[in-house]
């Protein structure tokens, strides 16, 4: 169901960050951040579907989408910082 997919995607984001941070190298962590970003895209799509199916209001959609976009920005900033460390 859509609800279970939303839960899986939402849980996957912090879980992959945690798993990646526990890896031995920044390069490995970066791989997990790419996976994390993919999960955030899945979540964004599921929220869009929820809106189109009238499961959530426009206001809820806008709030959640904004929060997902902020999370995506944080993922990219962390990835870029780690990429700079790897390049040194």
C-alpha positions, 0 to 999 in steps of 0.5 A: 500500500501507499502508506507502507511505501511512505513508511519504508522511504521515510525510514530509509533516509535516516537509516542509510545515513546512519549505516553510511556514517558507520562505514570505514571510508568517506567514499563508502559513506558517499555511496550511502548518501546517493542511496539516501537521496534516492529514498528521498526522491521516492518519498517525494513521489509518494507524497505527490501521489498522495496529493493527486489521490486527495489523501492529503491537502494542498497545505500538507503537500506544500509543507511536506514537499518543502521539508523533503527539499530541505533534507535533499539539500542537506544530503547534497551538502554533506555529500559535497563536504565528503567529496572534498575530503576524498579529493584531498 
